[in-house]
Amino acid sequence: EADIYQTPRYLVIGTGKKITLECSQTMGHDKMYWYQQDPGMELHLIHYSYGVNSTEKGDLSSESTVSRIRTEHFPLTLESARPSHTSQYLCARELDSRSTGQPQHFGDGTRLSIL
Amino acid sequence: GQQVMQIPQYQHVQEGEDFTTYCNSSTTLSNIQWYKQRPGGHPVFLIQLVKSGEVKKQKRLTFQFGEAKKNSSLHITATQTTDVGTYFCAGRTDSWGKLQFGAGTQVVVTP
């Protein structure tokens, strides 16, 4: 029912590598989000998008960047990975509705480990 | 800015007991949502409350939105091991604003 997909599911990679985490959804929803979450801890919003060519930084400063060239895709990129980037990254979609608040639907996440 | 606080941060519960987790906002909310995240999983939407004083039930879970729309609670009766996980509340100050998540209440159930 989530219809939002994240790849890879797990990634272990060395310091200095460029990484792209993929997030795609098939619902055609305009709103998409990236959260960073350490195990058992709170969700930190790092990026969001309200539509194609619209991206904003979230509440938590992040060295990552995002793009939204197509509605379905919202990839997150780290140009040079560092051990401090080790975390779980969750992508979410949300129907854009002005009538009432909408729930967010999350992907399974990418567990990133930088050696 | 808007802040959503949750207490307690951790809750150890004996199986069969009841417990309540609380969510408080520094500003009036348009609506509040609750999510559950199982260990190793992702947050899953449970419910949304919109009206002042609203109460909704899902089996053993009872959700309440305060009269002033600045606080909410989740009460679970007769806790089961399947209730293990972290429960997040999330609120908006208006219907189209950003969702502000609380830090979550991590629930551990002892058989």
Interface residues (C-beta under 8 A of the other chain):
Chain A: G40 M41 E42 L43 L45 Y48 L90 E94 D96 S97 R98 S99 T100 G101 P103 Q104 H105 F106 G107 D108 G109
Chain B: S30 N31 Q33 P39 G41 H42 P43 V44 F45 Q48 V50 T86 F88 A90 R92 S95 W96 K98 L99 F101 G102 A103 G104 Q106
